[in-house]
């Protein structure tokens, strides 16, 4: 990534988990946009004025799960990198061009995973 600050959209319906992820990412130097579910995430993704460099989403979201959200996100932004967070990371099937991190994850694991995705 260039030296501009990367912008990450975090989609998580659990307020405490979302706040922790946002804190870690902001402390690591990223700018963070938040969504408490798929509907709010899609509204954010539809805004052409917003640059988003990565979407990190929980898999187990109500209404529309993370995989469905990713499908819709890629229709709006075909090159958007996507990182799924799941307590069942080893058992979820994600497309080869998307990424997954298992919950619970450490601060270092999250920071390292996000940095590697953004560098590619």
VENLINWO-V697271 format. One record per residue. N is the residue number from 1. RES is the residue in one letter. PHI is phi in whole degrees, -180 to 180 (NA if undefined). Layout:
# VENLINWO-V697271
((N:RES:PHI) (N:RES:PHI))
This chain:
# VENLINWO-V697271
((1:X:NA) (2:X:-71) (3:X:-81) (4:X:-76) (5:X:-69) (6:X:-73) (7:X:-113) (8:X:-118) (9:X:-94) (10:X:-103) (11:X:-115) (12:X:-154) (13:X:-83) (14:X:-87) (15:X:-57) (16:X:-68) (17:X:-62) (18:X:-61) (19:X:-62) (20:X:-66) (21:X:-62) (22:X:-60) (23:X:-59) (24:X:-61) (25:X:-67) (26:X:-66) (27:X:-65) (28:X:-88) (29:X:98) (30:X:-93) (31:X:-91) (32:X:-125) (33:X:-107) (34:X:-118) (35:X:-139) (36:X:-91) (37:X:-179) (38:X:-65) (39:X:-64) (40:X:-65) (41:X:-63) (42:X:-64) (43:X:-61) (44:X:-65) (45:X:-65) (46:X:-75) (47:X:-78) (48:X:-68) (49:X:-80) (50:X:-94) (51:X:-88) (52:X:-131) (53:X:-95) (54:X:-161) (55:X:-113) (56:X:-108) (57:X:-132) (58:X:-67) (59:X:-79) (60:X:-89) (61:X:-95) (62:X:-73) (63:X:69) (64:X:-129) (65:X:-73) (66:X:-59) (67:X:-68) (68:X:-64) (69:X:-59) (70:X:-61) (71:X:-61) (72:X:-67) (73:X:-62) (74:X:-70) (75:X:-68) (76:X:-79) (77:X:-139) (78:X:-58) (79:X:-100) (80:X:-68) (81:X:-68) (82:X:-129) (83:X:-120) (84:X:-91) (85:X:-114) (86:X:-152) (87:X:-74) (88:X:-124) (89:X:-55) (90:X:-71) (91:X:-108) (92:X:-92) (93:X:-101) (94:X:-118) (95:X:-57) (96:X:-60) (97:X:-94) (98:X:-121) (99:X:-126) (100:X:-141) (101:X:-130) (102:X:-84) (103:X:-92) (104:X:-79) (105:X:-123) (106:X:-85) (107:X:-56) (108:X:-64) (109:X:-62) (110:X:-65) (111:X:-59) (112:X:-66) (113:X:-64) (114:X:-63) (115:X:-62) (116:X:-64) (117:X:-63) (118:X:-70) (119:X:-77) (120:X:-87))
